[in-house]
Amino acid sequence: MTVDHFNPEPKYLRIAATIRERIRSGELEPLQRVPGETQSVRIHGVARKTARMALGALAAEGWGFILQSRGTYVSERDKWPAEPAE
């Protein structure tokens, strides 16, 4: 899946949203490894820095955590951000 290069939203946020949806849907389970930078570059067709920023955004939001030299993993459900009220 490539990123729409004409969408004004930053690419790293769109990639983070894609991974976030995979977490919410259960495709990625808590404590499971998230596709890394190299895989994200290949899947989304973006630069490595963009992929790194997407993974960092997920960690900053509480959806994942980063282990240096080991990758990014999905946080446990109790650490996920609260869903906004509809």
Backbone as CSV, one residue per row, in Angstrom:
resi,resn,N_x,N_y,N_z,CA_x,CA_y,CA_z,C_x,C_y,C_z
1,MET,0.840,-1.172,0.000,0.000,0.000,0.000,0.887,1.236,0.000
2,THR,0.766,2.058,-0.995,1.557,3.277,-1.048,0.750,4.440,-0.498
3,VAL,1.462,5.469,-0.122,0.851,6.659,0.451,0.493,7.619,-0.677
4,ASP,-0.653,8.267,-0.563,-1.072,9.273,-1.535,-0.198,10.514,-1.339
5,HIS,0.688,10.766,-2.276,1.647,11.852,-2.147,1.015,13.229,-2.351
6,PHE,-0.256,13.303,-2.730,-0.920,14.579,-2.948,-1.816,14.972,-1.765
7,ASN,-1.962,14.102,-0.794,-2.745,14.393,0.406,-1.952,15.377,1.271
8,PRO,-2.565,16.480,1.734,-1.821,17.481,2.496,-1.418,17.048,3.916
9,GLU,-2.068,16.021,4.473,-1.703,15.545,5.804,-0.315,14.919,5.733
10,PRO,0.550,15.170,6.726,1.893,14.590,6.688,1.856,13.066,6.529
11,LYS,2.758,12.559,5.701,2.788,11.125,5.409,2.963,10.284,6.664
12,TYR,3.824,10.749,7.575,4.071,9.937,8.767,2.816,9.779,9.608
13,LEU,1.949,10.808,9.621,0.698,10.691,10.377,-0.266,9.723,9.705
14,ARG,-0.261,9.690,8.373,-1.133,8.749,7.660,-0.665,7.311,7.872
15,ILE,0.647,7.113,7.893,1.178,5.767,8.148,0.848,5.354,9.577
16,ALA,1.030,6.264,10.525,0.692,5.965,11.922,-0.788,5.614,12.050
17,ALA,-1.652,6.337,11.325,-3.093,6.054,11.379,-3.393,4.661,10.831
18,THR,-2.695,4.266,9.783,-2.882,2.937,9.199,-2.511,1.850,10.208
19,ILE,-1.379,2.030,10.870,-0.937,1.044,11.868,-1.887,1.052,13.063
20,ARG,-2.321,2.248,13.468,-3.265,2.364,14.586,-4.544,1.583,14.299
21,GLU,-5.036,1.665,13.068,-6.242,0.916,12.694,-5.992,-0.590,12.741
22,ARG,-4.806,-1.009,12.352,-4.466,-2.441,12.445,-4.451,-2.902,13.895
23,ILE,-4.041,-2.023,14.804,-4.046,-2.351,16.236,-5.484,-2.424,16.736
24,ARG,-6.276,-1.407,16.433,-7.684,-1.368,16.888,-8.478,-2.565,16.385
25,SER,-8.216,-2.974,15.145,-8.973,-4.080,14.551,-8.555,-5.440,15.103
26,GLY,-7.427,-5.485,15.814,-6.950,-6.756,16.355,-5.968,-7.473,15.447
27,GLU,-5.695,-6.896,14.283,-4.723,-7.498,13.373,-3.334,-7.521,14.016
28,LEU,-3.020,-6.476,14.775,-1.788,-6.434,15.562,-2.186,-6.526,17.029
29,GLU,-1.714,-7.538,17.707,-2.074,-7.808,19.101,-1.134,-7.076,20.060
30,PRO,-1.574,-6.843,21.307,-0.675,-6.272,22.306,0.600,-7.107,22.435
31,LEU,1.712,-6.415,22.563,3.065,-6.970,22.699,3.596,-7.612,21.423
32,GLN,2.849,-7.508,20.328,3.311,-7.993,19.029,4.166,-6.915,18.376
33,ARG,5.175,-7.337,17.639,6.058,-6.389,16.964,5.333,-5.742,15.784
34,VAL,5.490,-4.430,15.689,4.929,-3.645,14.588,5.917,-3.717,13.431
35,PRO,5.447,-3.727,12.183,6.389,-3.698,11.064,7.399,-2.566,11.242
36,GLY,8.667,-2.890,11.059,9.742,-1.934,11.296,9.916,-0.923,10.184
37,GLU,10.955,-0.116,10.338,11.231,0.944,9.372,11.415,0.393,7.963
38,THR,12.219,-0.643,7.829,12.506,-1.195,6.503,11.237,-1.701,5.835
39,GLN,10.398,-2.404,6.593,9.138,-2.908,6.047,8.204,-1.756,5.690
40,SER,8.155,-0.729,6.533,7.288,0.416,6.263,7.738,1.165,5.018
41,VAL,9.054,1.277,4.825,9.577,1.924,3.617,9.093,1.172,2.386
42,ARG,9.197,-0.137,2.432,8.795,-0.975,1.300,7.274,-0.953,1.098
43,ILE,6.511,-1.055,2.165,5.051,-1.123,2.078,4.449,0.210,1.625
44,HIS,4.926,1.314,2.211,4.309,2.621,1.980,5.035,3.476,0.955
45,GLY,6.223,3.065,0.550,6.962,3.818,-0.459,7.421,5.185,0.025
46,VAL,7.903,5.242,1.271,8.361,6.504,1.850,9.821,6.377,2.276
47,ALA,10.414,7.491,2.676,11.787,7.499,3.172,11.853,6.865,4.560
48,ARG,13.016,6.367,4.910,13.216,5.730,6.212,12.888,6.700,7.361
49,LYS,13.261,7.964,7.219,12.979,8.950,8.263,11.472,9.104,8.469
50,THR,10.711,9.066,7.392,9.252,9.176,7.488,8.687,7.976,8.253
51,ALA,9.200,6.789,7.944,8.757,5.582,8.647,9.111,5.664,10.130
52,ARG,10.300,6.163,10.428,10.738,6.300,11.822,9.833,7.285,12.566
53,MET,9.468,8.377,11.899,8.585,9.367,12.523,7.203,8.778,12.795
54,ALA,6.709,7.934,11.901,5.397,7.296,12.097,5.424,6.390,13.325
55,LEU,6.480,5.600,13.460,6.590,4.708,14.616,6.755,5.510,15.902
56,GLY,7.488,6.603,15.830,7.639,7.476,16.991,6.324,8.110,17.401
57,ALA,5.517,8.488,16.408,4.211,9.075,16.701,3.309,8.070,17.417
58,LEU,3.332,6.825,16.970,2.532,5.778,17.633,2.955,5.621,19.086
59,ALA,4.269,5.599,19.313,4.777,5.451,20.677,4.384,6.665,21.525
60,ALA,4.494,7.860,20.954,4.139,9.077,21.692,2.661,9.105,22.066
61,GLU,1.808,8.528,21.219,0.369,8.490,21.482,-0.011,7.400,22.485
62,GLY,0.898,6.458,22.734,0.616,5.378,23.678,0.189,4.081,23.030
63,TRP,0.164,4.012,21.698,-0.242,2.790,21.001,0.877,1.752,20.947
64,GLY,2.101,2.206,21.131,3.233,1.285,21.063,4.377,1.769,21.918
65,PHE,5.424,0.956,21.977,6.637,1.343,22.686,7.827,0.844,21.880
66,ILE,8.935,1.559,22.003,10.126,1.260,21.212,11.199,0.666,22.124
67,LEU,11.748,-0.463,21.700,12.897,-1.056,22.372,14.099,-0.845,21.458
68,GLN,15.076,-0.114,21.933,16.226,0.221,21.107,16.861,-1.035,20.525
69,SER,17.123,-1.000,19.247,17.740,-2.093,18.472,16.864,-3.339,18.366
70,ARG,15.626,-3.264,18.851,14.731,-4.430,18.795,13.436,-4.170,18.058
71,GLY,13.031,-2.916,17.963,11.821,-2.606,17.221,10.756,-1.925,18.043
72,THR,9.608,-1.766,17.409,8.436,-1.142,18.028,7.391,-2.219,18.252
73,TYR,6.777,-2.187,19.407,5.793,-3.196,19.799,4.492,-2.523,20.203
74,VAL,3.390,-3.233,20.043,2.076,-2.733,20.440,1.998,-2.724,21.966
75,SER,1.521,-1.621,22.516,1.334,-1.512,23.967,0.198,-2.422,24.422
76,GLU,0.183,-2.722,25.709,-0.933,-3.476,26.270,-2.173,-2.590,26.240
77,ARG,-3.332,-3.211,26.144,-4.590,-2.468,25.958,-4.826,-1.402,27.018
78,ASP,-4.438,-1.665,28.261,-4.680,-0.678,29.314,-3.830,0.582,29.158
79,LYS,-2.861,0.558,28.278,-2.021,1.730,28.019,-2.446,2.513,26.775
80,TRP,-3.411,1.969,26.024,-3.896,2.645,24.822,-4.609,3.925,25.219
81,PRO,-4.544,4.950,24.360,-5.282,6.188,24.655,-6.795,5.931,24.674
82,ALA,-7.485,6.711,25.454,-8.954,6.580,25.504,-9.535,7.003,24.158
83,GLU,-10.567,6.289,23.746,-11.259,6.622,22.497,-12.089,7.883,22.702
84,PRO,-12.081,8.800,21.741,-12.901,10.011,21.901,-14.393,9.662,21.905
85,ALA,-15.143,10.407,22.682,-16.599,10.192,22.731,-17.223,10.630,21.400
86,GLU,-18.188,9.862,20.939,-18.830,10.173,19.647,-20.062,10.997,19.849
